[in-house]
Amino acid sequence: MHPTIEETCYEGEATQLSSLSVEDIPTQTHDDTPPDGGYGWICVAACFTINCFTWGVVASYGVFLEYYLSHSIYPGASDVDFAFTGGLNFSMAMLVAPIVTALA
């Protein structure tokens, strides 16, 4: 069946292994508590929120633009006004990005 300690060990090692007891073997505990106390999930939520409010809004502006132009939500505004608003939003995200990166 299974080899004994004496069969698998070199000379002298068998006495060292046979002197070990069950209490000498380290046990693993299965602790469900994260090592940082869960603060990592707060960081993930913060990054998700930042990405939604910057890239999400900038990337979805075309959907808003199509709605504004087809439903005449702002009747006095021209197509250039809407394009300027979307461009201003994207340019501010790009201009502020280095400052936010340095702060983060």
N, C-alpha and C positions, 0 to 999 in steps of 0.2 A: 504494500500500500504506500504510505507516505514514509519517506526516510526519517530516521531519528536525528536528533541533534548531533550525535556523535558521528553519524554517517555523512552529514553535510558540512561539518566544520573541520577546520584544520586542527592540528594538535594543539592543545592548550585553550582553544576558543570554546570548546564544549563545556569546560568547567566554569568559564565566565558566563555563558548563556544559561547554564542550568542553575546558577546562583541567583538569577533574576526572579523577581516575584511579579505578580499581577499589578501590585501597587506601583512598581517601577515604570510601567508602561504609560507614557503620556496619553491622556484621553482628549478627544476632540469634543468640544461643546458646539452644538448647533444653535447658535444664538442668532435670532432674526433681527437684532438691532444693528442698523448700519454703523460702520466705524466712526462716521462723523455725526451721528445722531440724526441723520435725515436732512442735514443742511444742503447736501448735494442736490436734492430734489427742488429746493427753493431756488438754487442757482439755475437748474434746468428750466423751471417755470419762468424765471426772470429773462433768460435768454430767448425762450419761446415768445414771450410777450414783446420783447424788443424787436425780434425779427418780424412778428406780425404787424406791429405798428410802423415799421420802416419799410421793409421789402414787400410785405403783404399789401399795404395800402398803395405803394408806388406801382406795383405790378398790376393791381386791379383797377387802376385809374381808367383804363380803357373801357371797362364795364360801366363805370359812372359816366364817362364822357358820352358813350352811346346813349345812355338813358337821358342825360341832360339835353342832348341835341335832338333826340326824337320826340321828347315830350314837352319841349319848350318850358322847362322849369323856371329858367331865368330869361324871359323874353327880350330884355334889353341887351343881353350879352351876345357877343359875336363868337364865331368859331376860334378866332385868335385869342380871345379872353379865356376860353376854356383850355386851349393849348398852353397858354402862358401859366395858368394855374397848375396844370399837371407838370409842366417843366420846372416851375418854381419848387414844387414839392420834391421832385427828384433831385434838383440841384442843391437844395438845402440838406437833404439826406447825405449827399456826397461831400458837401463842404463841412458838415459837422462831424462826419465819420472819423477823421484823424483826432479830433479833440476828444470824442467819446472813447476812442480806442486808448488814448493816453490816460484818460481818467479810469477806465476799466482796468 
